[in-house]
Amino acid sequence: MSGDRVEPDARAQAEARAYAPSPGSHAGRVILVTGASDGIGQALALALARQGATVALLGRTQRKLARTYDRILEAGGPEPALLPFNLETAAAPDYEALAEAIDREFGRLDGLAHVAGILGDLSPIDQYDVPTWCRVLHVNLTAAFIVTRTLLPLLRRSEDASVVFTSSSVGRRGRAYWGAYAASKFGVEGLMQVLAHELAGTTRIRANSVNPGPTRTAMRRQAYPAEDAGQLPEPSSVLSPFLYLLGPASTGVNGEALDSR
């Protein structure tokens, strides 16, 4: 990773968008996906399991996580791990318990996909609710930092580990009324860049981000309630860069901000 380059590498971007995993491409890998209850997180967990990965499913609601768990087993994937976890309210002992559970079950971590996030309000800065601002920044940015920091020792045990952050177009160029969500995604991009620079050349861990673009999810409906959701791509259709970055095909790719489309 260059210290001052911010534009994505054209080759990595092209490979990520065109990536079509071969059968068993992620076999033997242990990958944690946050926000695995629904939307892009659930679609990613299902896709990783189809490719042979053992997926640790992290989400706020155990009932919804269990549905993802059942779908993976019904499709013949490796048995996943259920990790109910509230990113908004978790305290230090909860993060420590999360790391201990993964260590006890798997002994290492090969991938960490940060997909969980909340929208907050779409309102001008001079009217933005302060508690909502703090909540969005905590869930989308601070909790992602704490999870990553806590799990780095497990990622260091992998022969080829990958951390993927989910970004947004408003986290790369600010847009009116996107407030805390945009600020949190700018922070996520910065966190990714700092982490990638720190890890380069000293570890086998790489860090990158993906902007999935407009997708048919609950968060998108919240932001654009009048939009025709039928015109948007399904979560399963924006996964190529995530799968690329979380597998061996992208070994050596570090510090890149990629787009699904």
C-alpha positions as MATLAB code, in Angstrom:
seq = 'MSGDRVEPDARAQAEARAYAPSPGSHAGRVILVTGASDGIGQALALALARQGATVALLGRTQRKLARTYDRILEAGGPEPALLPFNLETAAAPDYEALAEAIDREFGRLDGLAHVAGILGDLSPIDQYDVPTWCRVLHVNLTAAFIVTRTLLPLLRRSEDASVVFTSSSVGRRGRAYWGAYAASKFGVEGLMQVLAHELAGTTRIRANSVNPGPTRTAMRRQAYPAEDAGQLPEPSSVLSPFLYLLGPASTGVNGEALDSR';
ca = [
       0.000    0.000    0.000;
       1.340    3.397   -0.922;
       1.349    5.971    1.822;
      -0.426    8.604   -0.274;
      -2.404    6.747   -2.960;
      -6.162    6.794   -2.422;
      -7.455    5.716   -5.836;
      -8.157    1.960   -6.048;
      -5.758   -0.200   -7.996;
      -7.395   -0.760  -11.394;
      -6.327   -4.394  -11.599;
      -7.632   -5.233   -8.121;
     -10.911   -3.452   -8.889;
     -11.377   -5.326  -12.160;
     -10.516   -8.678  -10.598;
     -12.853   -8.053   -7.666;
     -15.851   -7.169   -9.845;
     -15.302  -10.099  -12.196;
     -14.505  -12.617   -9.492;
     -16.415  -15.893   -9.788;
     -15.233  -18.339   -7.127;
     -14.546  -21.912   -8.103;
     -16.093  -24.718   -6.005;
     -14.388  -24.995   -2.629;
     -12.495  -21.718   -3.109;
     -12.845  -20.833    0.591;
     -12.659  -24.354    2.021;
     -10.906  -24.581    5.364;
     -11.189  -20.860    6.083;
     -12.822  -19.583    9.271;
     -14.540  -16.248    8.632;
     -16.556  -14.047   10.978;
     -19.349  -11.996    9.393;
     -21.003   -9.220   11.408;
     -24.601   -8.371   10.545;
     -25.160  -11.976    9.450;
     -28.864  -11.925   10.340;
     -30.106  -10.413    7.079;
     -29.270   -8.278    4.063;
     -25.744   -8.295    2.677;
     -24.351   -9.924    5.817;
     -26.658  -12.909    5.548;
     -26.075  -13.235    1.800;
     -22.320  -13.133    2.344;
     -22.444  -15.760    5.084;
     -24.472  -18.090    2.855;
     -22.125  -17.557   -0.096;
     -19.011  -18.184    1.990;
     -20.493  -21.399    3.367;
     -21.334  -22.551   -0.174;
     -17.652  -22.115   -0.997;
     -16.632  -24.287    1.941;
     -15.846  -21.697    4.616;
     -16.818  -22.178    8.226;
     -18.689  -19.006    9.083;
     -19.025  -17.411   12.508;
     -22.365  -15.596   12.431;
     -22.459  -12.425   14.518;
     -25.641  -10.434   14.966;
     -27.884   -8.823   17.521;
     -30.829  -11.251   17.420;
     -30.297  -14.958   17.996;
     -33.613  -15.887   16.369;
     -32.630  -14.201   13.101;
     -29.106  -15.604   13.255;
     -30.592  -19.070   13.686;
     -32.386  -18.684   10.349;
     -29.048  -18.026    8.633;
     -27.567  -20.980   10.510;
     -30.383  -23.281    9.364;
     -30.082  -22.158    5.737;
     -26.361  -22.943    5.731;
     -26.940  -26.440    7.091;
     -29.839  -27.095    4.709;
     -27.540  -26.212    1.797;
     -24.910  -28.655    3.043;
     -22.382  -26.086    4.251;
     -19.983  -26.540    7.184;
     -21.651  -26.063   10.556;
     -21.417  -22.356   11.426;
     -20.952  -20.776   14.850;
     -23.723  -18.654   16.364;
     -22.481  -15.482   18.054;
     -25.336  -13.285   19.333;
     -23.719   -9.919   20.034;
     -25.071   -6.390   20.421;
     -22.539   -3.934   19.009;
     -24.420   -0.992   20.510;
     -24.342   -2.140   24.131;
     -21.368   -4.529   24.351;
     -18.773   -3.781   27.039;
     -15.127   -4.843   27.312;
     -15.898   -8.252   28.891;
     -18.266   -9.041   26.008;
     -15.544   -8.451   23.421;
     -13.116  -10.548   25.425;
     -15.694  -13.353   25.629;
     -16.190  -13.146   21.854;
     -12.475  -13.651   21.227;
     -12.324  -16.477   23.749;
     -15.258  -18.258   22.110;
     -13.648  -18.101   18.660;
     -10.292  -19.175   20.076;
     -11.868  -22.101   21.898;
     -13.851  -23.231   18.849;
     -11.372  -22.614   16.032;
      -8.023  -21.450   17.413;
      -7.622  -18.843   14.675;
      -9.513  -16.543   12.319;
      -8.885  -16.286    8.561;
     -11.340  -13.533    7.747;
     -13.367  -10.755    9.352;
     -16.135   -9.084    7.347;
     -17.636   -5.959    8.907;
     -21.124   -5.732    7.400;
     -23.262   -4.666   10.390;
     -24.331   -1.039   10.464;
     -27.157    1.380   11.213;
     -28.409    4.385    9.253;
     -29.473    6.907   11.897;
     -31.291   10.010   10.673;
     -31.228   11.714    7.292;
     -31.279   15.337    8.419;
     -29.153   18.485    8.206;
     -26.245   18.857   10.592;
     -27.807   21.788   12.442;
     -30.820   19.614   13.290;
     -29.072   16.285   13.813;
     -29.985   14.544   17.067;
     -26.819   14.252   19.178;
     -27.592   10.884   20.843;
     -28.406    9.401   17.410;
     -25.111   10.744   16.054;
     -23.189    9.092   18.883;
     -25.059    5.810   18.425;
     -24.359    5.633   14.691;
     -20.662    6.470   15.119;
     -20.357    3.841   17.837;
     -22.045    0.978   15.985;
     -20.587    1.697   12.545;
     -17.068    2.778   13.475;
     -16.049    2.380   17.101;
     -17.465   -1.128   17.497;
     -15.779   -2.179   14.235;
     -12.486   -0.883   15.634;
     -12.945   -2.747   18.930;
     -13.915   -6.015   17.235;
     -10.906   -5.764   14.929;
      -8.511   -4.867   17.720;
      -9.817   -7.692   19.897;
      -9.567  -10.313   17.136;
      -6.189   -9.326   15.668;
      -4.323  -11.946   17.740;
      -6.534  -14.654   16.187;
      -6.059  -13.193   12.706;
      -2.285  -13.255   13.212;
      -2.466  -17.041   13.580;
      -3.786  -17.417   10.037;
      -1.568  -18.116    7.045;
      -3.603  -15.616    4.981;
      -5.996  -13.378    6.890;
      -8.290  -10.695    5.500;
     -10.288   -7.892    7.133;
     -13.018   -6.359    4.962;
     -14.908   -3.215    5.926;
     -18.219   -2.279    4.298;
     -18.171    1.284    3.030;
     -20.565    3.525    1.101;
     -20.466    6.124   -1.656;
     -21.287    8.767    0.996;
     -18.225    7.619    2.924;
     -16.012    8.520   -0.029;
     -17.691   11.788   -0.983;
     -19.961   13.494    1.521;
     -23.555   14.256    0.631;
     -26.067   16.567    2.285;
     -28.284   15.107    5.008;
     -26.353   11.845    5.403;
     -24.886   13.113    8.661;
     -23.581   10.502   11.053;
     -23.805    7.644    8.558;
     -21.537    9.416    6.080;
     -19.145   10.507    8.837;
     -18.984    6.947   10.177;
     -18.175    5.543    6.737;
     -15.442    8.154    6.197;
     -14.100    6.918    9.525;
     -14.303    3.303    8.378;
     -12.262    4.163    5.277;
      -9.680    5.874    7.465;
      -9.553    2.960    9.885;
      -9.023    0.577    6.974;
      -6.193    2.660    5.538;
      -4.404    3.019    8.868;
      -4.772   -0.683    9.620;
      -3.602   -1.720    6.157;
      -0.531    0.507    6.418;
       0.323   -0.870    9.862;
      -0.066   -4.490    8.748;
       1.798   -4.189    5.448;
       5.081   -6.070    5.379;
       4.908   -7.184    8.993;
       1.968   -9.602    9.019;
       0.008  -11.899    6.712;
      -3.141   -9.847    7.388;
      -4.585   -7.484    4.796;
      -7.338   -4.879    5.157;
      -9.595   -3.480    2.437;
     -13.049   -1.946    2.013;
     -15.994   -2.545   -0.320;
     -18.763   -0.159   -1.332;
     -21.657   -2.439   -2.362;
     -23.695    0.407   -3.868;
     -27.508    0.647   -3.750;
     -28.855   -2.765   -2.732;
     -32.254   -4.185   -1.840;
     -31.912   -4.121    1.955;
     -33.875   -2.896    4.965;
     -31.434   -0.014    5.427;
     -31.974    1.103    1.832;
     -35.757    1.043    2.369;
     -35.289    3.169    5.471;
     -33.260    5.731    3.536;
     -35.478    5.740    0.415;
     -38.986    4.607    1.422;
     -40.560    5.789   -1.858;
     -38.042    4.017   -4.076;
     -39.052    1.041   -6.211;
     -37.016   -1.662   -4.467;
     -37.679   -4.028   -7.332;
     -35.237   -2.023   -9.446;
     -32.369   -2.609   -7.009;
     -29.974   -5.576   -7.072;
     -30.389   -8.319   -4.495;
     -27.690   -8.608   -1.804;
     -26.466  -11.836   -3.387;
     -25.529   -9.938   -6.571;
     -23.051   -7.511   -4.932;
     -20.834  -10.080   -3.225;
     -18.034  -10.637   -5.747;
     -15.559   -8.147   -4.188;
     -16.298   -9.452   -0.681;
     -15.680  -13.059   -1.741;
     -12.586  -12.018   -3.678;
     -11.070  -10.197   -0.703;
     -11.943  -12.931    1.799;
     -10.341  -15.693   -0.249;
      -6.884  -16.640   -1.509;
      -7.456  -15.039   -4.936;
      -6.706  -11.617   -3.427;
      -3.589  -12.529   -1.464;
      -1.361   -9.446   -1.444;
      -4.203   -6.967   -2.054;
      -4.064   -4.493    0.821;
      -5.389   -1.007    1.496;
      -7.818   -0.950   -1.435;
     -11.225    0.772   -1.498;
     -13.230   -1.292   -3.992;
     -16.724   -1.020   -5.459;
     -19.173   -3.818   -6.231;
     -20.392   -1.947   -9.318;
];
